Amino acid sequence: MSKEDWGRSWKPWLRGTAYGFPFGALPAGGAELPTFLSYATEKKLAKHPEEFGKGAIEGVAGPEAANNASAAGTLVPLLTLGLPTTATAAIILVAIQSFGIQPGPQLLTNEPELVWGLLASLVIANLLLLVINLPMAPLWAKVLQIPRPYLYAGILFFATLGAYTVNFQAFDVALLLVFGALGLAMRRFGVPVLPLIVGVILGPKLEQQLTEALAISQGDASTLWGEPVAVVVYVVMTLLMVGIVLSALRRQRAATRGTTEESEELVSR
């Protein structure tokens, strides 16, 4: 990076970080929204917005900083609530639970070495990325020249090898193929994968907590909505679901109206 590149990058880095961490720390956060917000902000504040889409360094530095900051922010709901908001966080949660450690509000008190070790690993990882990626960026860019079928074949080979070496059973490979086909179908029809991962991880906990709640109330189901906080949560969930359905119907209606208008215009011609 030249001196000019550094001068044009440090402000987008700070703004991207300010976007990324709060969104990553939200229980329903992610990297997509702060990344796009950072890109739109940098394009609006840029002295030469016409360079965006043609390699403007602000359009890379800001969104990438937002992405990195949101990745660090995902540790907040992961460690304090045991709620993974990304696929990577879900893998970390499973790894932590495999050692008999349950994330929650008391994790910092009960397992300070784990918490501070994770935070220190982020600092070390970013320093290593800086040292490794700056001189090797041209090499990583050449990976994009590899044809996609070759990349897919390599990824599938190593994924299959990893699944088989867990228990050395063909059933694990079949399970990999089934879930791979499911993921492909979800990607094909635009169904997000993350809610499925969160559901698989939190589903057993939900069943356990529901059983305990019903046991405490001696089978009285009204205890599930007897508290004002529960009522507020149910109302918010209902409003969100209704809003999503109405938004989808509105988009579908707009698309249908646009198609109809185009057809009428063609007929009139």
Contacts in CASP RR format, 6 or more apart in sequence:
PFRMAT RR
TARGET T0000
AUTHOR 0000-0000-0000
METHOD contacts of the structure
MODEL  1
MSKEDWGRSWKPWLRGTAYGFPFGALPAGGAELPTFLSYATEKKLAKHPE
EFGKGAIEGVAGPEAANNASAAGTLVPLLTLGLPTTATAAIILVAIQSFG
IQPGPQLLTNEPELVWGLLASLVIANLLLLVINLPMAPLWAKVLQIPRPY
LYAGILFFATLGAYTVNFQAFDVALLLVFGALGLAMRRFGVPVLPLIVGV
ILGPKLEQQLTEALAISQGDASTLWGEPVAVVVYVVMTLLMVGIVLSALR
RQRAATRGTTEESEELVSR
1 9 0 8 1.000
1 134 0 8 1.000
5 57 0 8 1.000
8 57 0 8 1.000
8 58 0 8 1.000
8 61 0 8 1.000
9 57 0 8 1.000
9 58 0 8 1.000
9 61 0 8 1.000
9 62 0 8 1.000
12 38 0 8 1.000
12 42 0 8 1.000
12 58 0 8 1.000
12 59 0 8 1.000
12 61 0 8 1.000
12 62 0 8 1.000
12 65 0 8 1.000
13 61 0 8 1.000
13 62 0 8 1.000
13 65 0 8 1.000
14 65 0 8 1.000
15 38 0 8 1.000
15 41 0 8 1.000
15 42 0 8 1.000
15 62 0 8 1.000
15 65 0 8 1.000
16 34 0 8 1.000
16 38 0 8 1.000
16 41 0 8 1.000
16 62 0 8 1.000
16 63 0 8 1.000
16 65 0 8 1.000
16 66 0 8 1.000
16 69 0 8 1.000
17 65 0 8 1.000
17 66 0 8 1.000
17 68 0 8 1.000
17 69 0 8 1.000
18 69 0 8 1.000
19 34 0 8 1.000
19 37 0 8 1.000
19 38 0 8 1.000
19 41 0 8 1.000
19 66 0 8 1.000
19 69 0 8 1.000
20 31 0 8 1.000
20 34 0 8 1.000
20 35 0 8 1.000
20 38 0 8 1.000
20 65 0 8 1.000
20 66 0 8 1.000
20 67 0 8 1.000
20 69 0 8 1.000
20 70 0 8 1.000
20 73 0 8 1.000
21 69 0 8 1.000
21 70 0 8 1.000
21 72 0 8 1.000
21 73 0 8 1.000
22 34 0 8 1.000
23 29 0 8 1.000
23 30 0 8 1.000
23 31 0 8 1.000
23 33 0 8 1.000
23 34 0 8 1.000
23 66 0 8 1.000
23 70 0 8 1.000
24 30 0 8 1.000
24 31 0 8 1.000
24 34 0 8 1.000
24 69 0 8 1.000
24 70 0 8 1.000
24 71 0 8 1.000
24 72 0 8 1.000
24 73 0 8 1.000
24 74 0 8 1.000
24 76 0 8 1.000
24 85 0 8 1.000
25 73 0 8 1.000
25 74 0 8 1.000
25 76 0 8 1.000
25 77 0 8 1.000
26 77 0 8 1.000
26 85 0 8 1.000
27 77 0 8 1.000
27 81 0 8 1.000
27 83 0 8 1.000
27 85 0 8 1.000
28 85 0 8 1.000
29 70 0 8 1.000
29 74 0 8 1.000
29 85 0 8 1.000
30 70 0 8 1.000
30 74 0 8 1.000
30 85 0 8 1.000
30 86 0 8 1.000
31 66 0 8 1.000
31 67 0 8 1.000
31 70 0 8 1.000
31 71 0 8 1.000
31 86 0 8 1.000
34 66 0 8 1.000
34 67 0 8 1.000
34 69 0 8 1.000
34 70 0 8 1.000
35 63 0 8 1.000
35 66 0 8 1.000
35 67 0 8 1.000
35 70 0 8 1.000
36 63 0 8 1.000
37 66 0 8 1.000
38 59 0 8 1.000
38 62 0 8 1.000
38 63 0 8 1.000
38 65 0 8 1.000
38 66 0 8 1.000
39 52 0 8 1.000
39 59 0 8 1.000
39 62 0 8 1.000
39 63 0 8 1.000
42 52 0 8 1.000
42 56 0 8 1.000
42 58 0 8 1.000
42 59 0 8 1.000
42 61 0 8 1.000
42 62 0 8 1.000
42 63 0 8 1.000
43 49 0 8 1.000
43 52 0 8 1.000
43 58 0 8 1.000
43 59 0 8 1.000
45 58 0 8 1.000
46 52 0 8 1.000
46 56 0 8 1.000
46 58 0 8 1.000
48 56 0 8 1.000
52 58 0 8 1.000
52 59 0 8 1.000
68 126 0 8 1.000
71 86 0 8 1.000
71 88 0 8 1.000
72 122 0 8 1.000
74 84 0 8 1.000
74 85 0 8 1.000
74 86 0 8 1.000
74 88 0 8 1.000
74 89 0 8 1.000
75 89 0 8 1.000
75 118 0 8 1.000
75 119 0 8 1.000
75 122 0 8 1.000
77 83 0 8 1.000
77 84 0 8 1.000
77 85 0 8 1.000
77 89 0 8 1.000
78 84 0 8 1.000
78 85 0 8 1.000
78 89 0 8 1.000
78 92 0 8 1.000
78 93 0 8 1.000
78 103 0 8 1.000
79 103 0 8 1.000
79 104 0 8 1.000
79 107 0 8 1.000
79 108 0 8 1.000
79 115 0 8 1.000
79 118 0 8 1.000
80 103 0 8 1.000
80 104 0 8 1.000
80 105 0 8 1.000
80 107 0 8 1.000
81 103 0 8 1.000
81 104 0 8 1.000
82 93 0 8 1.000
82 102 0 8 1.000
82 103 0 8 1.000
82 104 0 8 1.000
83 198 0 8 1.000
83 202 0 8 1.000
84 90 0 8 1.000
84 92 0 8 1.000
84 93 0 8 1.000
84 197 0 8 1.000
84 198 0 8 1.000
84 201 0 8 1.000
85 194 0 8 1.000
85 198 0 8 1.000
86 194 0 8 1.000
87 193 0 8 1.000
87 194 0 8 1.000
87 197 0 8 1.000
90 197 0 8 1.000
90 198 0 8 1.000
90 201 0 8 1.000
92 118 0 8 1.000
93 103 0 8 1.000
93 201 0 8 1.000
94 201 0 8 1.000
96 103 0 8 1.000
96 114 0 8 1.000
101 107 0 8 1.000
101 111 0 8 1.000
101 114 0 8 1.000
107 114 0 8 1.000
107 115 0 8 1.000
108 115 0 8 1.000
133 140 0 8 1.000
159 176 0 8 1.000
160 173 0 8 1.000
160 176 0 8 1.000
163 172 0 8 1.000
163 173 0 8 1.000
163 175 0 8 1.000
163 176 0 8 1.000
164 170 0 8 1.000
164 172 0 8 1.000
164 173 0 8 1.000
166 172 0 8 1.000
183 193 0 8 1.000
185 191 0 8 1.000
186 192 0 8 1.000
186 193 0 8 1.000
186 196 0 8 1.000
187 193 0 8 1.000
210 224 0 8 1.000
213 223 0 8 1.000
213 224 0 8 1.000
214 220 0 8 1.000
214 221 0 8 1.000
214 223 0 8 1.000
216 223 0 8 1.000
217 223 0 8 1.000
224 230 0 8 1.000
225 231 0 8 1.000
225 234 0 8 1.000
END
